[in-house]
Amino acid sequence: MDKGYLNMELLRFTTAGSVDDGKSTLIGRLLYDSKSIFEDQLEAVETASRRSGNEEVNLALLTDGLRSEREQGITIDVAYRYFATPKRKFIIADTPGHIQYTRNMVTGASTADLAIILIDARNGVLEQTLRHSYIASLLGIPHIAVCINKMDLMDFSEKTYESIKREYCKTVVEKLALANVRFIPISAKLGDNVVSKSENMLWYKGQTLMELLESTPIDHKQSMSEMRFPVQYVIRPISDKFHDFRGYAGRLSGGVLKKGDAVIIFPSGQRSVVTTIMQCENELAEAFTPDSITVQLADNIDVSRGDILVSENELPVTGQDVTMMVCWFNERPLYVRNKYIILHMTRETVGIVKSINNLVNISTLEAEAGGDMLKMNDIASITIKTAQPLVFDPYEKNRTTGSLILVDPDTFETVGAGMIYR
């Protein structure tokens, strides 16, 4: 395998918007115009397009992989696609636009460096545009590209583009105090300003979407944060060769870990020093977020799955009362005093909902008084009390240590995603 490819920068981005804004078509156009699809894939899409009665190739079928998606012409599940240009590698999460699949948008966007918000030039800013923009802000996605699509249906009008741009700035950017927002007028169907400059919109002097994707700075904030290493598995081989080996395996979730570093194990508070860092069979002098590694310590102390090794510089928060923003996924409502399984990094405990502090009104993007219930797709601030203390950082400091999921103890469904802020 080409080592140059392995060492290329990776940008993760997600698409979001309302129904039929053209998200899947846009990704199909990106793949097609950047020559990132194989001939047999294109032939399969051409065949499926003819079978569906389309007069031309439907590029959306490159990402809508489920049979039910192709039959209905909608995106239901999150579709991940991988491609590369000479400058960068990409992972795309194509997420649904239907309100009932908002939970999938949260899943697809949770690790993104950039969010593409699509707006149909005929419709302007809709409620789903607000919802997805708020979720992108809530998830801490550092860059947003607002693509005003279907400009071909509006005669490539600069006036239409500027009007929607002003509306989005007034209703979203100003209220959410978003930074790093870029606007691009495009036609995903025809390819205008996607990979190539548009001959139909010479009034637009900015970058194409591909140029933006290739030049957007990739956020390394988590790599620069304090060291956090959640223990996933304790390795104790039963063999003569590794008779005394005890290692702690996991993925580095923040900062840099070096051989010889002093660490504190939470929640016990015990201290030790890192003697060895292993990656497969290779010994490392240091590891970086998000490396998967095995660590050995100088002291034979009790460390188990669910514990976390941290640096001495800035300690995490430890507590049983946790306040967070939650996106509610399930048709069964959340009620105050309901009990849920809490999955936080590698730790599992039980928590009870103490209060719903406020509820986000998606139409205005403002907080309103909370009641005693959340419905599916509601976004709210809640406080829970956990049976065991959680060790966490605010979500804005660390996406991994600051997030958790709620699981229904009866059905074992994932019912909510939480971003902790205190």
HELIX and SHEET records of a PDB file:
HELIX    1   1 LYS A    3  LEU A    6  1                                   4    
HELIX    2   2 LYS A   23  ASP A   33  1                                  11    
HELIX    3   3 GLU A   39  ARG A   51  1                                  13    
HELIX    4   4 LEU A   59  LEU A   62  5                                   4    
HELIX    5   5 ARG A   67  GLN A   72  1                                   6    
HELIX    6   6 ILE A   99  TYR A  101  5                                   3    
HELIX    7   7 THR A  102  ALA A  109  1                                   8    
HELIX    8   8 GLU A  127  LEU A  138  1                                  12    
HELIX    9   9 MET A  151  MET A  154  5                                   4    
HELIX   10  10 GLU A  158  TYR A  168  1                                  11    
HELIX   11  11 CYS A  169  VAL A  173  3                                   5    
HELIX   12  12 GLU A  174  LEU A  176  1                                   3    
HELIX   13  13 LEU A  209  SER A  215  1                                   7    
SHEET    1   A 6 ALA A  79  ALA A  84  0                                        
SHEET    2   A 6 LYS A  89  ASP A  94 -1                                        
SHEET    3   A 6 LEU A  10  GLY A  17  1                                        
SHEET    4   A 6 LEU A 114  ASP A 120  1                                        
SHEET    5   A 6 HIS A 143  ASN A 149  1                                        
SHEET    6   A 6 VAL A 181  PRO A 185  1                                        
SHEET    1   B 5 ARG A 228  PRO A 230  0                                        
SHEET    2   B 5 ILE A 308  SER A 311 -1                                        
SHEET    3   B 5 ALA A 262  PHE A 266 -1                                        
SHEET    4   B 5 GLN A 270  GLN A 279 -1                                        
SHEET    5   B 5 ASN A 282  LEU A 284 -1                                        
SHEET    1   C 7 ARG A 228  PRO A 230  0                                        
SHEET    2   C 7 ILE A 308  SER A 311 -1                                        
SHEET    3   C 7 ALA A 262  PHE A 266 -1                                        
SHEET    4   C 7 GLN A 270  GLN A 279 -1                                        
SHEET    5   C 7 SER A 292  LEU A 297 -1                                        
SHEET    6   C 7 GLY A 247  ARG A 251 -1                                        
SHEET    7   C 7 TYR A 233  ILE A 235 -1                                        
SHEET    1   D 2 VAL A 256  LYS A 258  0                                        
SHEET    2   D 2 GLU A 286  PHE A 288 -1                                        
SHEET    1   E 7 GLU A 366  ALA A 369  0                                        
SHEET    2   E 7 ARG A 347  ASN A 361 -1                                        
SHEET    3   E 7 LYS A 339  HIS A 344 -1                                        
SHEET    4   E 7 SER A 403  VAL A 407 -1                                        
SHEET    5   E 7 THR A 414  ILE A 420 -1                                        
SHEET    6   E 7 VAL A 317  TRP A 328 -1                                        
SHEET    7   E 7 ILE A 379  PHE A 392 -1                                        
SHEET    1   F 2 LEU A 334  TYR A 335  0                                        
SHEET    2   F 2 MET A 373  LEU A 374 -1                                        
END                                                                             
